[in-house]
């Protein structure tokens, strides 16, 4: 709805002579609201959004006045509500975001709301670019081969995306194989200015990738955010942030001959990282800025995350208009774009003195020299002539950026098995022209092609052991390299096109040859990679390559030809030519005239229009991906996509903020811990917790894919949190040589274990945990799983010396408290070793932005220290997010409204994400089975009706006496025991189960003829010997209506694990058939009711019922009433585990609160196990389970004299141990 506050709704002239409306910033200034013409351009664009979205409630006149009166130097306490025009996603971050939206729709549906209440209110584009790996290279068919493998690995994810396309009206997908999100955004998605209801406004956005800032190169305000913040933006919420400082960077002069945009951006990154611009806008101005091409500007803007800024913004001018013209935008779009910004007085690059900046930095482009950066951080620039000395120094350096080799080792070489080739420190084993940072820039791409041409003509070749690849950011690049004739020469050197997407830059380089890996690992060779990317963090490029260098595309080719990084390319020959003469870099480096001559190939508007018009029509692999339908996702069983656990116990009311007491350190980390360290994106091994979990689900190591591709499944991702092979946890003792143990390990009670296992153990005892960090904690990618995984590990606070902007915001968005040490304090200075316990005082309902809290350190010797730390909940809205348990519950409560209520049968959250057993045991444990059925008897409503069909009441009168289940042959019993059916029911009830292809059917039918009919159909479907017909005949049973559809019915249950129960004309699916309910419903017709039974959710709802019952008890409730409530819950022990899952802890804590004052009341905790393994082991396990519950209750205030714990082993089963469901039911705790 438009408004005309301060008469700012004005008009400007469109190209066709008509007028259009816009919110005029010059008019706002004329109204005396503020000195807007002195504001940085980037601030003005944000101000326009605030003005346009003024509603007097969410966005008020105060917000407008505060921003219009932005002061260059001031205390930053004002919060800006910024509503963006659109959102862009890449698939690694977009898939978990889509999963969150789908889960929110589940909640809306369960609450009786229209699922389409959850609908993006702004356009959302997901560009699939992160999933392709370089499996094949060096041939002209590598592109097709890699795409085919990509679709094999990611079919489930791509089906999910297609579901999202049809479920959400404003959600669009750019398919795999088109390009990299930021380059596609620059070349196609950005259209100039936007229009809605006749009002024109600037394009603005946020994206779920930190390099979203590339769009700043064309004057668009936008930056990377975590997926959770992007979801809020999609659903109509403003992006809130503190009014920023704006650092102006004046560029002067021009680049010298032979200097590239890559050299410039590496120098800018070094300078601005040193200037500490984290959380600030950077805006470029001056004559040097005006002289840069848009693609050069985009290269600089792209690396804003590397220099730490929120944005690297370039104003709009004629160069911008020229770029839009050359890339195929329409004349009307271009003319409207120019007219709008001229009307807003925001056209042209400002000069010195035009704008007020917080600080002005200056850089003369003439001083830029050819450079590389590395070996571990993008800000560590090395001038090209210094490359050899720098590597030699780093090789023997013992500091954190060195490799700790002796001088004697520097020249040692090792023979690669099966070859005559040797490998030494500094040798290049991987060379990649990759990343939108550089492949979007024709000048450096053409330079690489021209250098390759000259190298081939001189007879140079890349050593055969180097893995080479070219992965352009869009198909346009391949077109102009082909048309210019330069791709031929790149192919000759092995730089064939392998993909159109993110590859080496994000860790998707694929593996090296086995003999190369063996040589590196067996001899600890400091091998090198050289790439034209934007990041080179440890283990990001390849886990075995420790030295990674960023360079321009032509330098990538040059270093590949040289075969090593410890070389001075300015003085040493690259190699020997075919004429026997040395060839130097200067001999093959292209000059600016040669590049200029080739540039017209790169800017053909017709090519851009062709490539971005119906770009999916020729992608046969994408067309073949099935497209699920429906407004609510059904969550079929998958190891790629699972219903996120973040809404498991969602309710419309919020809980009180509770303090953090008795916490333990989970990790103590150093400086520059990246989101790659926290949540890696690359491949992983079978020995990792994630790998072991996948293997337990039947996934072989060759099909693991990557962490990034598995971000739609929390069970994988939580196990991958802090599992980067280069994570150095300072809790672990140093090695003899001073180096640190690397990998996802920590200490638990003095014993080294994985971070995941330690976290699970802490959570089982209700112990909160803390992560300690140094400077720049969370630098790097916007990766929201770095925060999600932290939260799922039970971490309540992260305490660091400083935080990177996006990760700090993501932590708050997930309900994890970020705290910052005061100047002069750190974990090291405070002597924190990990043996302490910690309290954080002041965490309560009255928490305020950026207030000081108290960290209490309780040392093992009994002494304590009190230290002030600053809460990095920075804004009032973040306080609200934290109070709600995160941004997603906050937004969901807003959308659903105050009248939304969860009905009992709908409050069915998933099982816990944490279990140490699931990645240790090779036997598969279905999460869709339950135990302790009788404890659900107090459930009311439709849930009881559904559960009675498939669940056997435990009927436990005493622990020594149980009501037996119906006598069915254990070898053929179905997974979910059929209920004992009362005679008076007279419904035809059957239960079937497919066990490894053998189908067993139990139940009762009315006649021998019907039994024979069913037998004939079973034989036809499964064949002789592959089915068991256990049907009985009883005359008082009524025939079911589904018998008319008997022919073909059992085809639905041919998959191993399929389960079905027939209760008259009600058919219930479970096991691996749960996702077939819609197809079976269509087959049987509307007269037959088909449903999919989700026992896992029902089990968890029973636990919720226990908590609700305990909360309803009065303080004077009897001990028996408390135990009755406790017996309603189900502790979901995994097979072989005594770890108490997180969802059960709230029940036990509440029970402890009620029990601890009843000193005269005593009771027993009984632990029970299934019969897998030997009897002695089962008895021990049941004792451990009972003891774990006892210890938890004692820890929470129950006197140890009140309770005893006893293990009963497998001696008192409540279900048949012959089935997995039965075993699951028998792993339980009971109280009396």
Helices and strands as residue ranges (DSSP letters): G 5-7, E 9-13, E 19-23, H 25-30, G 36-38, H 41-52, H 61-68, E 79-82, E 86-90, H 91-110, G 115-117, E 123-127, H 142-167, E 171-174, H 181-184, I 185-189, E 193-196, E 199-202, E 204-207, G 210-218, E 221-224, H 227-234, E 239-242, E 246-252, H 261-275, E 281-285, H 287-291, H 294-302, H 304-307, E 311-314, H 318-326, H 331-343, E 359-364, G 365-367, E 371-375, E 381-383, G 384-386, H 387-396, G 407-409, E 413-415, E 422-424, E 428-433, H 436-439, H 442-457, E 467-470, H 475-483, H 487-492, G 504-506, H 514-523, E 528-531, E 547-550, H 553-562, E 575-576, E 582-583, H 585-588, H 592-599, G 600-602, H 605-611, H 620-623, G 645-647, E 660-668, H 675-678, H 689-696, G 701-703, G 708-710, H 714-720, E 745-748, E 751-754, H 755-764, E 769-772, H 785-792, E 795-800, H 805-813, E 817-821, E 837-841, E 852-858, E 864-871, H 876-883, H 887-896, G 904-906, G 917-919, G 933-936, H 942-950, E 956-958, E 961-962, G 983-985, E 989-995, E 998-1005, H 1008-1022, E 1027-1033, G 1041-1045, G 1049-1053, E 1058-1063, E 1066-1071, G 1074-1076, H 1077-1084, E 1089-1092, H 1095-1112, H 1119-1126, H 1142-1155, E 1163-1168, H 1175-1195, E 1203-1207, H 1220-1226, E 1228-1231
